[in-house]
Amino acid sequence: MAQLKYIHTKSGFTIWPDMTNVWHKHMANLTREEVISAGFCIYDGESFHCFGGSESLGIQSKPGDSEALTTFFEQTTS
């Protein structure tokens, strides 16, 4: 399972590979939205598991991010 980075904004989630040089603050600047939470996640084939935080934004993942990201992913891919 590859580790991913994510940001959570009012309009949803943005995820991308952790192995890139794109920081959380770079992605936040691209979305131009207030970031609610950010961190890292792993997808196990059924659900996302969020953890950690963003040093570049100075915020952490929040309880409920895993469930919210899984629901968001299911809604946008079906």
Buried (B, 14 or more C-beta within 10 A) or exposed (E): EEEBBBBBBEEBBBBBEBEEEEBBBBBBEEBEBEBBBBBBBBBEEEBBBBEBBBEEBEBBBBEEBBEBBBEBBEEEEE
